[in-house]
Amino acid sequence: MNSMYVVQKENAGMEVMMEIEVDREWDTVLMLKNTAQEKYVDKGVFIMKKVMIFTILFIIFLSISNAFSEPVHSTKVYITLEETKELIPDIYVISISVNVNSIQEAETIKILGNVDKSIKNLHLNYKGGKYNVYRNCWWEKGKEKCSGYKGNVYYYFELEKPEQQNKILETLTDLQEKYQDKVSLTISNPTWTVSKKNLKMAEEELKLVILDTAQSFSKKISEKIGKICRITEINYDVRRPPIWYPFRDEDIMLKSATRESKISLEAPTPVKEEKTISVKTSITLICN
């Protein structure tokens, strides 16, 4: 009986413990469930806030767009204006390349250096001065052969007076006489051009003339159609004189010079030809 009682008591105790354990499991489940609900609620609130912010921003954007948009009864007018001007060239440009042939590389570089010093001593406005030195090689009967070195240095002069080119050529022919067949000159087709300063001034002047014309047209068309017109868009298309590129097929080669030719050296001067610059403009007006 006693043993039986003990067994029943132990069984009862186990049942109680099992009930307690089951209750704890349900508590954990409830806690997790509540936590998940809180997270879901927080996430929903965040999404709602995000939607509200987006809606507010969208309304503001529409308000701004409507403020700057064209009225329903507005009229668009498109016009094209063009102004041109003839410019007298003020800069004389000439490009010269000095070519050197020598057996030794060091001598080739030395000659190019002497050329550069002579050009700098002229105190003229020029660009360039870059040089190249390389092996003098060629192909003969399927084989490459090399003998000596070649080099060249390039200068681009912008002169106020064309007579200044004579000073350059005289200096270079002196070097030709000194080095004989080792030095030759390549002179590109000299020409007159318009300086960047004068081109910019002319361009600005034409733009202002076009703007004055557009404003005058805006007033006249406002009176004509009975609305107030204003310029909303201007697009310029500037056409400048063609750019001259040095060293073309017409380049002149001066391979030798003598004392007599240096003394009488006076290079020809091309005639000044007017250069045209034009500004074509597309203009949009809105009339309300």
C-alpha positions as CSV (number, residue, x, y, z in Angstrom):
1,M,0.0,0.0,0.0
2,N,2.8,2.3,1.0
3,S,4.7,1.6,-2.1
4,M,1.6,2.1,-4.1
5,Y,1.0,5.4,-2.4
6,V,4.5,6.5,-3.1
7,V,4.1,5.6,-6.8
8,Q,0.9,7.5,-7.0
9,K,2.4,10.5,-5.3
10,E,5.4,10.5,-7.6
11,N,3.1,10.1,-10.5
12,A,1.0,13.0,-9.2
13,G,4.2,15.1,-8.8
14,M,5.2,14.3,-12.3
15,E,1.9,15.4,-13.6
16,V,2.1,18.6,-11.7
17,M,5.6,19.3,-13.0
18,M,4.4,18.5,-16.5
19,E,1.6,20.9,-16.1
20,I,4.0,23.6,-14.9
21,E,6.3,23.0,-17.8
22,V,3.5,23.2,-20.2
23,D,2.4,26.5,-18.7
24,R,5.9,27.9,-19.1
25,E,6.0,26.9,-22.7
26,W,2.7,28.7,-23.3
27,D,4.1,31.8,-21.6
28,T,7.1,31.8,-23.9
29,V,4.9,31.4,-26.9
30,L,2.7,34.2,-25.8
31,M,5.8,36.4,-25.2
32,L,7.1,35.7,-28.7
33,K,3.7,36.3,-30.1
34,N,3.4,39.7,-28.4
35,T,6.9,40.7,-29.5
36,A,6.2,39.8,-33.1
37,Q,3.0,41.8,-32.9
38,E,4.9,44.8,-31.5
39,K,7.5,44.5,-34.3
40,Y,4.7,44.3,-36.9
41,V,3.0,47.3,-35.4
42,D,6.3,49.3,-35.4
43,K,7.0,48.3,-39.0
44,G,3.5,49.3,-40.0
45,V,3.9,52.7,-38.3
46,F,7.3,53.2,-40.1
47,I,5.7,52.4,-43.5
48,M,2.8,54.7,-42.8
49,K,5.3,57.5,-41.9
50,K,7.3,56.9,-45.0
51,V,4.1,57.0,-47.2
52,M,3.1,60.2,-45.6
53,I,6.5,61.9,-46.1
54,F,6.5,60.7,-49.8
55,T,3.0,62.1,-50.2
56,I,3.9,65.5,-48.7
57,L,7.0,65.7,-50.9
58,F,5.0,64.8,-54.0
59,I,2.4,67.5,-53.2
60,I,5.2,70.1,-52.8
61,F,6.8,69.0,-56.1
62,L,3.5,69.4,-57.9
63,S,2.9,72.8,-56.4
64,I,6.3,74.0,-57.5
65,S,5.8,72.5,-61.0
66,N,2.5,74.2,-61.3
67,A,3.9,77.5,-60.2
68,F,6.5,77.4,-63.0
69,S,4.4,75.7,-65.6
70,E,2.9,77.4,-68.5
71,P,-0.7,78.6,-68.1
72,V,-3.3,76.7,-70.1
73,H,-3.9,79.6,-72.5
74,S,-0.2,80.5,-73.1
75,T,1.2,80.8,-76.6
76,K,4.7,79.7,-77.6
77,V,6.6,81.6,-80.2
78,Y,9.8,80.4,-81.9
79,I,12.1,82.7,-83.8
80,T,15.6,82.4,-85.4
81,L,17.9,85.3,-85.6
82,E,21.3,85.6,-87.2
83,E,24.0,88.3,-87.2
84,T,27.3,88.3,-89.0
85,K,30.4,90.5,-88.9
86,E,33.4,90.8,-91.1
87,L,36.7,90.9,-89.2
88,I,40.1,92.2,-90.4
89,P,42.8,89.7,-89.4
90,D,45.3,91.1,-86.9
91,I,47.7,88.2,-86.4
92,Y,50.1,86.7,-89.0
93,V,50.8,83.1,-88.3
94,I,53.5,80.9,-89.7
95,S,54.8,77.4,-88.7
96,I,58.3,76.2,-89.1
97,S,59.8,72.8,-88.5
98,V,63.6,72.4,-88.4
99,N,64.8,69.0,-89.5
100,V,68.2,67.6,-88.6
101,N,70.2,64.6,-89.9
102,S,73.4,63.5,-88.3
103,I,75.5,60.3,-87.8
104,Q,75.6,60.8,-84.1
105,E,72.6,61.1,-81.8
106,A,74.4,63.6,-79.5
107,E,75.1,65.9,-82.4
108,T,71.5,65.8,-83.5
109,I,70.4,66.9,-80.1
110,K,73.1,69.6,-79.9
111,I,72.0,71.1,-83.2
112,L,68.3,71.1,-82.1
113,G,69.4,72.8,-78.9
114,N,71.3,75.5,-80.9
115,V,68.2,76.1,-83.0
116,D,66.0,76.5,-79.9
117,K,68.4,79.1,-78.4
118,S,68.5,81.1,-81.6
119,I,64.6,81.1,-81.8
120,K,64.4,82.3,-78.1
121,N,66.9,85.1,-78.8
122,L,64.5,86.6,-81.4
123,H,62.0,87.5,-78.6
124,L,59.0,86.8,-80.7
125,N,55.7,85.4,-79.7
126,Y,55.6,81.7,-80.5
127,K,54.4,78.3,-79.3
128,G,55.9,74.9,-79.6
129,G,59.6,73.9,-79.1
130,K,58.8,70.2,-78.8
131,Y,61.4,68.0,-80.5
132,N,61.9,64.4,-81.5
133,V,65.1,62.4,-82.1
134,Y,65.0,58.9,-83.6
135,R,67.1,56.4,-85.6
136,N,67.2,56.9,-89.3
137,C,66.0,53.5,-90.5
138,W,64.4,52.2,-93.7
139,W,63.5,48.8,-95.4
140,E,65.6,47.5,-98.2
141,K,65.1,44.1,-99.8
142,G,63.0,42.9,-96.9
143,K,65.6,43.9,-94.3
144,E,65.7,46.9,-92.0
145,K,68.7,49.1,-92.3
146,C,69.7,52.1,-90.1
147,S,72.2,54.8,-90.5
148,G,72.6,57.8,-88.2
149,Y,69.8,59.8,-86.5
150,K,67.0,62.2,-87.4
151,G,65.4,64.9,-85.3
152,N,63.0,67.8,-85.7
153,V,61.7,70.7,-83.6
154,Y,58.4,72.6,-84.3
155,Y,57.5,76.2,-83.8
156,Y,54.3,78.1,-84.4
157,F,54.7,81.9,-84.6
158,E,52.0,84.5,-84.0
159,L,53.4,87.8,-85.4
160,E,52.0,91.3,-85.4
161,K,53.9,92.2,-88.5
162,P,54.6,89.8,-91.4
163,E,58.1,91.4,-91.9
164,Q,59.1,89.6,-88.7
165,Q,59.1,86.3,-90.5
166,N,62.2,87.5,-92.4
167,K,64.1,87.8,-89.1
168,I,63.2,84.2,-88.3
169,L,64.2,82.8,-91.7
170,E,67.5,84.7,-91.7
171,T,68.3,83.2,-88.3
172,L,67.5,79.7,-89.4
173,T,69.4,80.1,-92.7
174,D,72.5,81.1,-90.7
175,L,72.2,77.7,-89.0
176,Q,71.8,76.0,-92.3
177,E,74.9,77.5,-93.5
178,K,76.8,76.5,-90.4
179,Y,75.6,72.8,-90.5
180,Q,75.2,72.5,-94.3
181,D,73.2,69.5,-95.3
182,K,72.5,68.4,-91.8
183,V,69.7,71.0,-91.4
184,S,66.6,71.7,-93.5
185,L,63.5,73.7,-92.9
186,T,59.8,73.0,-93.5
187,I,57.7,76.2,-93.7
188,S,53.9,75.8,-93.7
189,N,51.6,78.1,-95.7
190,P,51.7,81.4,-93.8
191,T,48.3,83.2,-93.4
192,W,46.5,86.0,-91.7
193,T,44.0,85.1,-88.9
194,V,42.0,86.9,-86.2
195,S,43.2,86.9,-82.7
196,K,41.2,85.1,-80.0
197,K,40.7,88.4,-78.2
198,N,39.1,90.1,-81.2
199,L,37.0,87.0,-81.9
200,K,35.6,87.0,-78.4
201,M,34.8,90.7,-78.6
202,A,33.0,90.2,-81.9
203,E,31.0,87.2,-80.6
204,E,29.8,89.1,-77.5
205,E,28.9,92.1,-79.6
206,L,26.8,90.0,-82.0
207,K,25.0,88.2,-79.1
208,L,24.0,91.5,-77.6
209,V,22.7,92.8,-80.9
210,I,20.6,89.6,-81.3
211,L,19.3,90.0,-77.7
212,D,18.2,93.6,-78.4
213,T,16.5,92.4,-81.6
214,A,14.7,89.6,-79.7
215,Q,13.5,92.0,-77.0
216,S,12.2,94.5,-79.6
217,F,10.4,91.6,-81.4
218,S,8.9,90.5,-78.1
219,K,7.3,93.9,-77.5
220,K,5.9,94.1,-81.1
221,I,4.4,90.6,-81.0
222,S,2.9,91.4,-77.5
223,E,1.1,94.3,-79.0
224,K,0.1,92.3,-82.1
225,I,-1.6,89.4,-80.2
226,G,-2.6,91.2,-77.1
227,K,-0.6,89.2,-74.7
228,I,2.5,89.8,-72.6
229,C,5.5,87.9,-74.2
230,R,8.7,87.0,-72.5
231,I,11.9,85.3,-73.6
232,T,12.3,81.9,-71.9
233,E,15.1,80.2,-73.8
234,I,18.0,81.3,-76.0
235,N,20.4,78.9,-77.9
236,Y,23.4,80.3,-79.6
237,D,25.2,78.7,-82.6
238,V,28.5,80.5,-83.1
239,R,30.3,80.0,-86.4
240,R,33.9,81.3,-86.3
241,P,36.4,81.5,-89.2
242,P,37.9,78.1,-90.1
243,I,40.9,77.1,-88.0
244,W,44.1,76.9,-90.0
245,Y,46.2,73.7,-89.4
246,P,49.9,73.9,-90.1
247,F,52.0,71.6,-92.1
248,R,49.8,70.6,-95.1
249,D,50.8,69.3,-98.5
250,E,51.7,72.8,-99.6
251,D,54.6,73.0,-97.1
252,I,57.8,74.5,-98.5
253,M,61.1,72.8,-98.0
254,L,64.2,74.9,-97.7
255,K,67.2,72.5,-97.8
256,S,70.0,74.9,-98.4
257,A,71.0,78.5,-98.0
258,T,73.9,80.7,-98.8
259,R,75.2,84.0,-97.6
260,E,73.9,85.7,-100.7
261,S,70.4,84.2,-100.4
262,K,70.3,85.2,-96.7
263,I,71.1,88.8,-97.5
264,S,68.4,89.1,-100.1
265,L,65.9,87.0,-98.2
266,E,62.5,88.6,-98.1
267,A,59.6,86.1,-97.9
268,P,56.3,87.0,-99.6
269,T,53.4,88.2,-97.6
270,P,49.9,87.0,-98.2
271,V,47.1,89.6,-98.6
272,K,44.8,90.2,-95.6
273,E,41.4,88.6,-96.3
274,E,38.4,89.5,-94.1
275,K,37.2,86.7,-91.9
276,T,33.5,86.1,-91.2
277,I,32.0,85.3,-87.8
278,S,28.3,84.6,-87.4
279,V,26.0,84.0,-84.5
280,K,22.7,82.1,-85.2
281,T,20.2,82.0,-82.4
282,S,17.1,80.1,-81.7
283,I,14.8,81.9,-79.3
284,T,11.6,80.8,-77.5
285,L,9.0,83.2,-76.2
286,I,6.0,82.4,-74.1
287,C,3.0,84.8,-74.3
288,N,0.3,84.9,-71.7
